[in-house]
């Protein structure tokens, strides 16, 4: 079944894994994922990129890419990013969310899963 051709409510969604594991396994929450989410949300708002027809910054639970963590994914493209700090988040916001250019150096290697 094909979805009807109409404008999307948001141009981009960026999801941040904020999962916290209590069993000692690797998780994104151990890498300041909440701070990265908060920073991204603030940057998107400061640039006027938020709202209908633009960008939505969302929290997510585990996305099973823990080995590459911390993880964020941009849809509808399905581009997976591994980031380290606020500078990486700033680059994703400016390059991908604002200008539509994937940040190649931050791509999560495709083989990394849980």
C-alpha positions as CSV (number, residue, x, y, z in Angstrom):
1,X,0.0,0.0,0.0
2,X,1.4,3.4,-1.0
3,X,0.9,6.4,1.3
4,X,-1.0,9.3,-0.2
5,X,1.2,12.0,-1.8
6,X,0.8,15.0,0.5
7,X,3.1,17.3,2.4
8,X,4.5,15.8,5.6
9,X,3.6,17.5,8.9
10,X,7.4,17.7,9.7
11,X,10.2,17.9,7.1
12,X,12.5,16.1,9.5
13,X,12.2,14.2,12.8
14,X,15.4,13.6,14.8
15,X,15.1,10.9,17.5
16,X,17.7,10.6,20.3
17,X,18.0,7.3,22.1
18,X,17.8,8.2,25.9
19,X,17.6,4.6,27.0
20,X,19.1,3.8,30.4
21,X,20.1,0.2,31.2
22,X,20.4,-1.0,34.8
23,X,22.1,-4.3,34.0
24,X,25.5,-2.9,33.2
25,X,25.2,-3.1,29.4
26,X,26.2,-0.2,27.2
27,X,23.5,2.4,26.7
28,X,23.1,5.9,25.3
29,X,22.1,7.5,28.6
30,X,25.7,6.7,29.8
31,X,27.0,9.1,27.2
32,X,25.0,12.3,28.1
33,X,22.3,11.6,25.6
34,X,19.8,13.7,27.6
35,X,22.1,16.7,27.4
36,X,22.6,16.2,23.6
37,X,18.8,16.0,23.2
38,X,18.3,19.2,25.2
39,X,21.0,21.0,23.2
40,X,19.6,19.9,19.9
41,X,16.1,21.0,20.8
42,X,17.5,24.4,21.9
43,X,19.5,24.8,18.7
44,X,16.6,23.9,16.5
45,X,14.4,26.4,18.3
46,X,17.1,29.2,18.2
47,X,17.5,28.7,14.4
48,X,13.7,28.9,13.9
49,X,13.7,25.4,12.5
50,X,11.0,24.0,14.9
51,X,7.3,23.6,14.2
52,X,5.0,22.2,11.5
53,X,6.6,21.8,8.1
54,X,10.1,22.0,9.7
55,X,11.9,19.9,12.4
56,X,10.7,17.9,15.4
57,X,13.2,16.8,18.0
58,X,12.0,13.6,19.8
59,X,13.1,11.3,22.6
60,X,13.3,7.6,22.0
61,X,13.9,4.5,23.9
62,X,16.4,1.8,22.8
63,X,16.9,1.6,19.1
64,X,19.2,-1.4,19.2
65,X,22.3,0.4,18.0
66,X,24.0,0.6,21.4
67,X,27.5,-0.3,20.2
68,X,27.5,2.9,18.1
69,X,26.1,5.0,21.0
70,X,25.2,7.6,21.6
71,X,22.8,7.5,18.7
72,X,20.4,9.8,16.9
73,X,18.5,9.1,13.7
74,X,17.0,11.6,11.3
75,X,13.8,10.7,9.4
76,X,12.4,10.5,6.8
77,X,15.9,9.7,5.4
78,X,16.8,7.1,8.0
79,X,20.3,8.6,8.6
80,X,21.9,7.3,11.8
81,X,24.4,9.4,13.6
82,X,26.9,8.8,16.4
83,X,27.8,12.0,18.2
84,X,30.3,12.9,20.9
85,X,29.6,16.5,22.0
86,X,27.6,19.6,21.4
87,X,29.8,20.6,18.4
88,X,28.6,17.4,16.7
89,X,25.0,18.2,17.5
90,X,25.5,21.7,16.1
91,X,26.9,20.3,12.9
92,X,24.0,17.9,12.5
93,X,21.5,20.7,13.1
94,X,23.2,23.1,10.7
95,X,24.3,20.7,7.9
96,X,21.5,18.1,7.9
97,X,18.4,19.7,9.5
98,X,18.9,23.2,8.1
99,X,20.7,22.6,4.8
100,X,19.8,19.0,3.9
101,X,23.4,17.8,3.8
102,X,24.3,14.6,5.6
103,X,27.3,14.8,8.0
104,X,29.3,11.9,6.6
105,X,31.9,11.9,9.4
106,X,29.2,11.3,12.1
107,X,27.5,8.4,10.3
108,X,27.0,5.3,12.5
109,X,28.7,2.3,10.8
110,X,26.0,0.1,9.4
111,X,27.2,-3.0,11.1
112,X,26.9,-1.7,14.6
113,X,23.9,-3.0,16.5
114,X,23.3,-3.9,20.0
